[in-house]
Structures are given as structure tokens and as C-alpha cells.
Amino acid sequence: MFRLAHLTDPHVGPLPRLRLRQLLSKRATGYVNWHRGRGRHHDMDLLGALVADLRAQGSDHVACTGDLCNLGLPDEWDTARIFLEALGPADRVSFVPGNHDAYVRGSLEGLLGSCGGWTADDDGRAGLFPYLRRRGPLALVGLSSAIPTKPFAATGRLGPAQIAAAERLLGDLARAPDRPCRVVMIHHPPHPGGAAAGRELKDAAAFAAMIGRAGADLILHGHNHVGSVAGIPGPEGRPVPVVGAPSASARSLLVNRRASYYLYTITPEEGGHRIAVVERGLDVEGGIAELSAFDIRTPPADRIGPAPKRRRH
């Protein structure tokens, strides 16, 4: 068995003091939104409790699917690195960036300069996407959908070259003698219709078509700040599970938007892998507890919606 933890969208705070010239950009909108309520929504004490619980569960590896930053500020890059260090060393934590990490031009490059070790492939090359990491029975394929956008937009894009490279990686892994469990990490929901207009992955249709040819065993994402399970038809129509997690720091009144993370227990078996999931996060009493447990190996290909109902404590 191999245990993979997945968390996303921590939006690590507090927001550093901005200089006037830094507000002369898209950051002005984000700055106003943060002080109007976004800063209260992302609770750093809650994030700390969630990370402590994650570490106590003893996972073999951690996947973090983006939005460490809020406004892509230089002062946030070191804070992001400290957060990743709290999750674990770079060889045991895999990171892919989100739209807030690429908030304006130059933001993503600065973040990867500080946190590139958590994106290094098995040959030691960092900050290049897609990347491949083999860990136990897993093959982690990290993609970057992070691009700078105009104000009030939060779209993502992979681009033809990255999609083609991912197809080659996934195809080679499918033909590997040990047939690893292929886990794709991406920030934006990668299936058509997975996010509202202005927040979507622009080339979701091209990505889904690639998965239809190459296949995968599990796709993890964030961005929507809600727990969800979907499917993309793989080769021969077999659905590939697509699981989105809530923000790891969200203190919300909505049950499926409260901070949580997922623990995947992946067991190789004849003909493939068995994947069982436990969700742990903020319960109604304000503690961190198990919220749901489910099997996502073969969800219906047309299922797009919230994850199974959380237990009440």
C-alpha cells in the first residue's frame, strides 16, 4: 500500500505590506478583495491544524495543487517555501502552481525560483512542466495551468506542447513493465465544464481528448475551493477519476467548502490499482476529523458534482 495526501489552495497569509507601485496592476483588485473578506475566509490557524493532522496520519507523499500565494508578491515566495517545508522535504512533497501563483507577469518565475525543488523531476530538473516523479507504485505527473490573466479572470492554460509531452509520459508509463499508478496533478479542473466561465481551463477539451488516448489512473486538482468528483473518459471509454479538494485554509459555512484534505490509499492488484479515499478536515465542532470515506476507482464518466456527503460529528 502507498498513502498519498492531497491538499490545495492554502492561500498562505497574512498578506504582506504592499508598495504603491505593486498596486498599479491586477494586484489592486486582489488587495481590495482580501481586505473585504477573503483574508478572514482563509484562516492560518486552521491551516496549521490541518497540516499538523496531515503529518500525523503518516502519508508516504504529499501532492499540493497550487495557490500558495495570494497576489504573487515577492514577499510571498519565501512564505510559500516555508509552508512547503512544513509539509515535508522536497523529495516527499510534489507541487504544481495555481493562478494566484502566477498573478502577474514574473510572479510564477519568482515562486519557482524559491520553491522549484518541490517541482524537480527524477533527473533533478526543477520548474519544468510536465515533470515526472516515481514514488513507490505511483508515477506523479505534474502539470502547470498557471498563467497571468486580466483583472477579474482566473483562467488557466496548458498549451499544446505541455499536453503533447504529458501524453508521451502517460503513454510510456502505461507500457512500463511495472505499470505504475499514474497520478496527474493540475490546479484547474481539467474537464470541460469543470469551472465557471472566466475561471476555466481554456484547453480542457484538448486535455480531455489526450486522456482519452493515453489514459491515467487518477487526476487531482484544486481551484474551485469545493470537494468534487468527476470523470474523463479514458481509453475504451473507461472513466478516469478527477477529484477536486476544498481550500486547505477555508473557514466556510458551506459544508463541502470547509478546509479539508484527502488521503488516498493505493494498493496494486492484478490488472490495476485499488484506490480508497478518506477525507479529513474541519468538522462542525471546529476540530479536524474524518469527514467521509469513499472509493473513487471507477466513478461514472458523467458524474460532476460534490464529493460524497460528509459525516456530521
N, C-alpha and C positions, 0 to 999 in steps of 0.2 A: 504493500500500500504506500501511497505518496499523498501527503496533505499539502494542498495549495490554498493559501489565503488570498482573497481578492478584496481590496478596498479602493476607493476612488474619490475624487473631488473633495479633498480635505480643506482646500482654500485656507491655507495656513496663515494665521494672523498673529498679532494685530497688524493693521496696515501701517507701514512706516510713514513718517512725515514726508510730504511731497514738496518739491521745489516748484516755483511758479512755472518755469519752462516745461516741467513734466506734465502740467495740467493743460498745456496747449496742444492737446491731441485727444484721441479717443478716451484717454485716461480720465478726462474731466467727467464724462458720463459715469464711468465706473466709480469714481470717487464719490459722486453725489449718491449713487445707488447704495454704496457701502454705508454711508452715514445716515441714509434714510431707513435702514433696517437690515441690509444684508450682513452687516457686521455683527448684529445681535443674533441673526439666524445661524451663523457659523460660530459655534461655541468651542473654544480651545480647551476648556476643562473637560468637556465631553469627548473631544478628540483624543486627549491624553488618556482618558479612561478606556476608550475603545482600543487604542494601541496597546495599552497595558494588558487588556483582556486577550487581544490577538496573540501577543507574545506568550501569554500563559497557556494558550492552547497547544503550543508546540508544533506549529506548522513547519514543513520542510522548506517551503519557499513562499515568498510574498509577491503578488502582482499588484502594481499600483498604476491605475489607468488615467492619470493626468489631473490637471488643475491643482497643482501645488500652490501656484501663485494666484493673486487676485487681479493686479494691474500690470503684471510683468515688469515690475520695478527692479533696478539693480540691487536695492537693499533687500529684496525678497529672495534673491538667489541663494545667499548663504543660509537664510532661514529654511529654504526648501531642502538644502543639503543636510542641515541638522535634523530635519524631520525624517528624511530617508535614512540617516544614520540611526535614528531611534527605531525604525522598522527593522533594520538589520544591515549587515555588511553587504557591499555591492554584489558579491557573488551569490547572495541568498535573497536578493530583492531585485525585481525587474520593473523598470519604469518606462512608460510611454507618455508623451506630453499631451496636454489639452489646449483648448482655445485660449484660456486665460494665461497659459504659459507662453503663448505667442501673441500677447495682447496688442503689441505694436511692433513695427519692424525692429529687429535687433533683440527683442525680448527672448525669443527661443534660443538664439545663439548664445546669449549670456547665461541662460539657465543651464544649457547643456555644457557650457564651459565649467560650471560649478558642479553639476550633477551627472556628467557624462558617464562616470564609472558604473552607474546603475543601468546604463543602456549598452554596455560593452558586450559584443558578441563573444563566441567561444574562442575567437582568434585575438581578442583584446582590442578590437576596433570599437571606438565609442562614438555615439552621436550620429550613427549612420542607420538609416531605416530602409527596408526592414532589417532587423537583426535576428539571429538565431542563438538560442541558449538551450543546451541539452542538460536536463536535470533529472536524474533517475529515469523513470519511464516517460517523462514529459519532454516535449520539444516546444519551447516557448518562442513564438514568432511575434516580435514587437513591431507595430506599425505606428507611424506618426500622421495623424489627420490634422495637426495643429498648423494653422495659418493665420496671419494677421488679417483682420476684417475691418470694415467700416463701422462707425458707431451704430448701435442697436442691432448688430448682426453677430452671430456666434456660429457661423457655418464652418465646416471642415472640408478638407480635400486630401486625397491620397496621391492622385496623379497617375498617369498611365505607366510610368517607369516603375513606381513602387508596387503597383498592382501586379505588373508582369514579374517583378522579382519575387514577390510573395507567392505567386503561382508556381514558379520554379522551385522555391523552397518547399512548399507544401507537397508538390508532386514528388520531389526527391525523397522526402520523409515517408510518403506513402509507400514507396518502393524499397525503403530501407529494410534490411533483414530483421531488425528487432521491432519494426513497426511501432514507433513511439506514439503516445497520445499527443496529438497536435493541438496546442492551445494558442489561439490568436488573441493578442491584446491590442485594443484600439480605444481611443477616447470616445468618439462619436458613435452613436448607434449605427451599425453598418448596413442595416437592411432598409430597403425603400419604405418610406412611411414611418421610420423609427423615431423621427423627431419632427417638430413643427417647422413650418416654413420660416427661414431665417436662422434656424438652428441645426439644419440637417447636414448630413454628409453629402456633398454635391455629386460625388460619383458613387453613390450607394448602389445604383443599378449595375455599374461595371464591376464593383466588388462582389456583389451577389452572383453575377454571372461567372466570375472567376471561381468562387466557392463551388458553384455548380459543376465546374470542370475538375478542380483539384481536390475539393473536399477539405474537411477539418473535423476535429472531434469536439471542440468547444471554443466559443468566441466570447470574450469578456469585454465589457465596455462600461462607461460612465455617462457623464454629460447631462442626462435628464434629471438627476437627483431623485430617482424613484426606482424601487425594485421592480424588475420586469423580466419576463421570459418570452422569447420569440424563437423563430426558426427560419433558417435559409435552406432551401432545397440543395442538397449536395449531389454527388454523382448518383445516377439512377433514382433521383428524387428523394433519397433518404435525408431527413431533416438534420441539419447541423444546429445544435443548441446555441442560442445567443442570449446571454444573461447580462442584464444591467443592474448595478448596485446603486443604492442611495448615496448621497454625500456622507462621508465619514465624520462630518462635524455638524450635521444639521440637527437643530432642535426645533422640530416641527409639530404642529397639532395634527397633521395628517399621518396616519399610522405607517403607510408604505413609503413615507418620505423622511422618517426619523433615521438618525445615524445608525448604520449597521455595516457589517462586512460578511462575506461568505467564506465558508471553509469547504473545500472540495476534497473528498477522499476518492482517489483514483486507483482502481485496482485492475491490473492487467488480467484478462481472461481470454479464453480461446475465442478467436475471431474479433477481438477488440478490447475495450476497456469498460468497466462499470464505474459510473460516476455518481456519487451520492453527495448531497449538499446539505449543510447546516447553516442557517443564518443566525448571527449573533449581533445584538445591538441594544439600543435604548428601549427599555420596556416601560409600561405605564406607571411603574413605581419609581422611575428615574434611575434604575440600575442597568447594568449590562447583563443580558441573559440570552438564552436560546429563544429565538422568535419563531422559527419554522424549520422544517426539515423536509426535503423532497428529493426525488430522483429526476434529473434533467437529461438523461442519456438520449431519449428519443421523444421529445415533445412534438405535438402536431406541428406540421410545417407552417400552418396558417395562424398559429397562436401568437398574438401580440397583445400583451397586457400586463397587469400586475402579477408579481410572483404570488405563490400560494399564500393564503391568509395567515397572518401572524397569530401566534398563540397569545392569549392575554394572561398576564401574571398578576 
